[in-house]
């Protein structure tokens, strides 16, 4: 019983970590995109 539960917990933790990484990467990309757009508009 415990052998089947342990892997599931690990998988859930990994899934949560991956989800957090994806969200952080998405936010960083959006922020970078907005910064680039502001710089381009400012240079013009």
QUITAWO-V944181 format. One line per field, one symbol per residue. burial: + if it has 24 or more other ideal C-beta (glycine too) atoms within 12 Angstrom, else -. A space follows every 10 residues. Layout:
burial->???
This chain:
burial->---------- ---------- ---------- ---------- ----
